[in-house]
C-alpha cells in the first residue's frame, strides 16, 4: 500500500515559490510546511539520532588502545645517574568475536647501568560463557531503533502538519458556507420584503418595517461573517507564507482540492498498528536484555611473558574468570608456568569474592521479570483490542464521507440546473433577481460542501496512515533533512 498524498510533491516544492494568479493548494501546503518549525526540529532530531547510532557502532566495535603507562624518573645508584622506568601497553578488543582481547605490555628501565626489559607479556582472552555479545547486539539494535523512531516521527510530522493545514482550510470553507447560508436567508427575506411592498403596505406599517429589518439584519450578519472570514484567511495566509492582497476573501480559497484515493484501513498489516508494533518491540528488546543477563559467565585466556618478575624466568600464562550471578560469587585464577627453568616454581594467583545480598535479591529479580513479561503481554493484547476498535471507526468514517459526498454531489447538480434555468427566467423577467440569486447561493453552498467532503477524505487518509508504521515509505523518502 502506498499512501503518498501530496507528500513527495510537497517535499520537492518546499523551497520553490510559484507565482500564479490563483491560489494553489499545493503552494499553500508547501508554504505551510516551510514555516512549520516543529518539522524542522524533527528533521534535526533525525540527524542527531544518526550521529548517535554511529557513535554506538564505534563504541561497540573493534577497539584499539595504546598507553605509555606511568613514567617514573628517579636517581640511580651511581652519582649523577638517572633511572627512567615506564610500562607501555597496547590492546585490541573485538566484541564480535566472543569479546576476543589481545594485549601486549612490558616494563622498561633505561638510563641506568643495568638497563633491562621485564614482564613483557602477550595475553589473549575470550568469553566462553557471557552475555557481552547479546548486550552489544542490544545496544546496536536500540541505536538503530532510535533512528527509525526519529524518522517515523518526521514522517508522521508531515502528515500531522498536513492534517493541521487541511483542518484550518476546512474551517475556512465552513465559514464560507455559513456566508452562503446567510445570503440565502437574505434572498428569502428579500423575496418576502418584495411581496410586502407589492401588496401595498406603507413604510410606516409594522409588516413593512419587520420585513425591512429582516433584510437589514441579514445584510449585517453577512458583513460580520465576511469580516471574520477575512481575518481568519489573513492568519492562514501568514502561516503559509503568502501575501493576502485584501481582495474578496472568498476568492482566496482554492477552487479545487486535490483528489485522492481512499486508504483502506485493512490494507495495513495488523502488527504494523503503531501501538502493537511498539508493544511487540518492547517485549522483544526486554526479552533479549533478560536473556543477556547470564546466570554464569566464564572467560579464559592464555599468553606468554618474557622475564616474569615473579618467577625470574620466561613463563606461559593461563587464567580464568568465573562469575556466578545471583549468588555474588566470583573466582579468578592466573597461573604462570616457567619455561626452561628447572628450579623455578609456577606462580599461582587467585581471588574469591562473595556478596550475600546478591543471593537474596536473585529470587526478587526473577519475580520482577515474570511480572514484566505479563505486563508486556497485556500491552500487546491491549494494542490489538485498540486496533480492532480503530478499524471499525475508520471504516464507518469512510462510509459517512462517501455518503455525504454522494448526497452533496446530487444536490449540487440539481441546483446547478435550477440556477441555469432561473438565470434564463430572470433574463425574461419571469422571476425576480432575488429568486435567481437564491438559486445561486444554494448552488454555491453545495459546491463548498463537496469541497469539504474532499478535504474530509484527505483528513481521513492522514488519520488512517498515522495509525500505522509505514517503514516501506522510508526506503523511498529522503527524511534525513528534507529542508
N, C-alpha and C positions, 0 to 999 in steps of 0.2 A: 504494500500500500504506500502510495506516495501522496502525501498532503503537502503541496508546495505553496498553495495560495499565491500571494504576491511576494513571498519572502525572497526567493532568489533574484527576482527582478528588482526588488527594492534594495537589496544589498548592492546590486550593481549600480543603482541610481543614487546611492546615499549622498554622494557629494557632487552630483550632476544636476545643475539647475536647468529647468526648461521654461523658456519664456513663451507662454501660449496665451491666447486671448481668453480662453475659458478655463475655469478651474478644473484640474485633473486630480482624480482621487489618488493616482499613483504618485504624482508630485507632492500632494499634501501628506501622504503617508511617509514618503521618503524624507520630507522635512521634519515630520513628527519624530521619526527615528533619529535624525541628526541631532535634534535638540533634546533627546531623552538621555539625561545624564546617567540614569541607572543602567542603561545598556552599555555606555562607555565604561562604567565601573565593572560590570560583569565581564567585559572584554579584557580588562586589565587583570581581573582575577584568574582568567584562563591562563594568561602568560605567567602569573605568579605560580600557579599550580604546576605548570610545565617545568618551570625552573626548579621547583621543589622536587619534582619527580627525578630530574637529572641529578640533583644533589643526593637523593636517596639511592639512586643507582650507583653513584660513586662510593657512597658510604658502605654499601652492601656488596661491593665488588672487590676485585683484586686490589690489595693494598701493599704498599712498599714503604718501609721507613728505614732511615739511616741516622745514626747518632754517634757523636764523639764520646759520649759518656762524660763522667766528671773528670776534669783535667786538674791534676794536682802538681804544683811546683813547690819543691821544698829543698833545703840544704842537704848536700850529700855528706858522706863520711869524710871526704878529704876537704881540706881548707879550700875555700873559693870554688867549690864544686856544687853543682845543682843536679837535682833529680826531677825528671818530668815523667809523670805517670798518667796514663789515660786508658779507658776501656771502650774502644769503639765497638759498635754493633750494627747489624743490619738484619732486617727480617722481611719476609714476604708471606702474606696470608691470602689463601684462595678459598673463600667461603663456599664456592660452588663445588669444590672437591672435598666434601666432608670436613670443611674448615681446616684444610691442609695448611700447615705453617712450617716455614723453613727459616731458621735463624742462625746467624753467624756472629760470634763475639770473641773478644780477646782482651788481654791485659798487657799493656806495653810499657816498659820502663826504658827511657833513653836519657842521655846526657850524664849517665852515671858510669862508674868504672866497669860495672858488670851489667851492661845492657842486656835485657832479656825480654822474651815474649813468652807469656804463660797463659794457661787457661784458654787457649784458642779452641773454640767449640763450634761444631756444626751439629745442629739438632733439628730433627724433623718430627712433627707430631700431627695427629689427625684424630677426629672424633670417631669412635666406634659406635657408641650409643649416645645420641644427642638430639636435641630439638633445634639446634642452631640453623640447620638447613631450612626447616619449616619456618622458623622465625624470620629468616632472611626473605623467604618467599612471601610471607605475610606482609612484611614491610614494603616490598616491591608492589604487591597487589594493592595495598592501601594507597600508595602514592599514585598508582595507575587509576584507582577508583576516584581519588580526589580530582584528577584531571578530567575524568569522564563526567563527574558531577558538575564541575565548573563549566564544562562545555554544554551539558544539559541545561544548566541554569541560564546560560547565554541564549541557547536555542529557544528555551521557553520564554526568555525575556522578550524576544522579538514577537512571539505570539501574544504574550501578555500586553505588550505595547500596542500591538495591532488591535487587540480587544479594547483597550482604552480608547484608541483612535476611533474605532467604529462605534463604540458606546457613546462617545461625545458627539460624533456625527449623527448618530441615530436621534439623540436628544434634540439636535438642531432641526431635523426633519419633523420630529414630533411637534416642535414649536411652530414650524411652518404649517403643519397640518391643522394646528389649532387656529392659525390665522385664517386658513381657508374655511374652516367651520364657522368662524366668526363672520367671515364675509358672506357665507350662505345665510346666516341669521340676518345680516344686514339686508341682503336682497329680498329675503322673505318679508322682513318688516317694511322694506321699501314698497314691495307689491301691495301690502296691506295699507300703507300710507297713501299710495296712489288710488286705491279703491275708496278710501275715506274722502280724498279730495274729489274724486269723480262723482261721489254721491252727494256732494254739495255741502258738506259740513263746513261751518265757518271756522276761521283761525282761532277764534276765542272759545270754541266749544271744547269740552273735556275729551271727546272722542278724537278730535283733530290733534289736540296737544299731546294726548297719550301716544298716538301713532307717531307723531313727530319726535317725541322724546325717545321712543324706542329706536328710531333710526339714529338719532344723535348719540344715544348710549352705545349702539353697535359701532359707530364710527370711532368713538372714544376708546372702546375696548380694542378695536383693530390697531389703532395708533399705539396704544400701550404695548400690545403684543409685538408689534413691529420693532419698537424701540428695544424691548427686551431681547428679541432675536438678534438685532444688530449688535447689542452689547456682547452677547454670547459668541457671535461669529467673530467679533474682534479678538476676543480671548482665544478662541480656537485657532484663528489665523496666526496669532503670535506664537502659539505652540508649534505650528507647522512652519514657522519661519518665513511666512509670506506676508505681503502687504495687502491690507484691505483698503480699497480705494474709495470708501464711503459711497459706493454705488448701492442700488436697491439690494437689500440684504438677501432676498430670495435668489437673486442672480448669482450669488457667491456659491450656493450649494450646487454640487455637481449634478448634471442632468442624468448621469448613468452611474451605476455601481458595477464593478467587475463581476461577471457571473462565475460562480464556482460550482463544482460538483459536490454534492453532499457526501460527507465522510461516513462510512458505515462503522458504527462502534464495534461491530463484531469482526471487522477486518483486522483488528489487532489481536495478538496473542494474549490470552488472559493473564499469563505470567508477566507480560510487559506492562500491566497496570502498575502505575508508579508505586503505590503503597505495597503491592505484592512483591514487586521486584526489589524494593528496599528491604522488606522483611526477609526475603529469601537470601539476599546478600548478607544481611546481619547474621542470620543463622550460619551461613557458610563460613564467614570470616571468624566468628566466635568459636565454631567447632574446630577450625584449624588452629586457633590460639590455644584451645584446651588440649588439643592433640599434641601441640608442640611442647607442652609442659610435661616432659617425660618423668616418670617416677624414678627412673635410674639413668644416670648419664655416666659415660665412660670414655675417656680419651687416653691414648697411648702414644709414646714417641720413642725415638732412638737417635743416637748420634755418636760423634767421636770428638774427643777432647785431647789436644796436644798439650803436654806439660801441665797436667792437672795438679794444682797446688795441694789438694788433699792427699793424693796418692804418690806425688812426686814422680809421676810417670804418665805416659800416654794411656788414655782409658777409652773403653767402649761404654757408652751410657745408654740406659734404658729407664723408662719411667711410666707410671700410670697415674691417673687421677679419677677417682670414683666418688660420685655424689649420689646419695640415696635420698631423693626429695621426699618430703613428707615425714621423714624421721629426723632430719637435721644432722645425719651422719655424713662425714666426708673423710676420705682416705687418699693420701697421695704418697707415692714412693718413687725414689730415684736411686738406681744402683750404678756405680761406676766400676767397671772391671779393668784392672791394669793390663796393659799389653807388653809382653816381653820384659816382665819384671817379676821374677820368681818369688822374691821375698815380700813383695807388696801385697797387702790385703785389699780386697774390694771395699769401696766406700759405699755405705748404705745410708740414705736419709729418708725419713718418712714422717708423716704427720697425721694426726687424727683430731677431729673436732666434732662436737655434738651440740645440738640445740633442742632441748626437751620441748620447748613451746611449739616447734615445728610439727612434732608428732601430735600434739593436742589440736593444732589448727587443721591438720590434714582432713579429718572427718568433716569439719565445718566447711572447708573448701569444697569437698566433694558434694555436700548437700547444696551448697550455693550453686554449683554447676548444674545440678539437677533442676533446681528452681529456674535458672536461666534458660535451660532447654525448654521447660514448659512455657515460659514467657514467650520465647521465640515462636513456638508452635501456635500459641494463642494469637500472636501478632499476625502470623501468616493466615490463619483462619479468619481473623477479623478483616484483613485486607481483601480476602476472597469474597466474603459476605458483602463488603462495601462495593466491590466490583460488580456483583450481581445487581445491586441496587442502582448503580450508576448506568448500567446497560439499559435497564428499564426506563430510567429518567431521560436518557439521551434519545432512545427510540421514540418515546412519547413526545419529546420536544420536537423532533424532526417531523413527526406526523402532523403536529399542530402548525408548524411553519408552512408545510406544504399545503395543508388545508386552507390556511389563511391566504396564502398566495393565490391559490386557485379561485377562491371567492372574490378577492380584490381584483384579480385579472378580469373575471367575468363582469364585475361591476364597472371597471374602467372601460371595457369595450362597449358596454351598454350606454354609459354616459358620454362616451366619445361620439357614438352615433346620434344620441339625443342632442348633444351640443352642436353637431354639424347641421341637424335638422332645424334646430332653433335659430342658428345663425341665418339660415335661409328665410325662416319665418319672420325674423326681425327685420331683415332687409325689405321684405314685402309689406312690413307694417302690420303683420298679423298678431305679433306678441310685442310686449314692451321690452326695453333694454334690460330692466331688472330681471325679467323672466329668462332672457338669454344669458345674462351674467350668472344667474343662479345655476344653470346647467354647466357653465364653465367651471365654477368653483367646485361643483360635485365631481366633475371630470378630473380636476387638478388634485382634489383630495385623494381620490383612489389611485392616481399616478404616484403620489407621495407614499401612500400605503404600500404599493407594490415595491417601491424602492426600500422602504423599511423592512419588508419581508426579505429582500435580497441581502440587506445588512444582517438581519437575524440569522440567515443561513451561514454567513461568514462567521458570526459570533458563535453559532452552534459548532461549526468546524473547529474553531480555535479552542473552544471549551472541551470538545471531544479529544482533540490531539493532546491537550495539556494533561489529560488523564493518564497518558501512556508514555513510556520511554520509546523514543524513536531514533535509536542509535544508528540505524541504517542511513538516516539522513546526514548524520555527522560525517560519514565517509565521503560525501559529495559536497558538503558545505564547508567553506573556509571560515570557521568561527574563532580562530585564534585571535585575530584582530581585524574585524570587518570594517573598522573605522579608519 
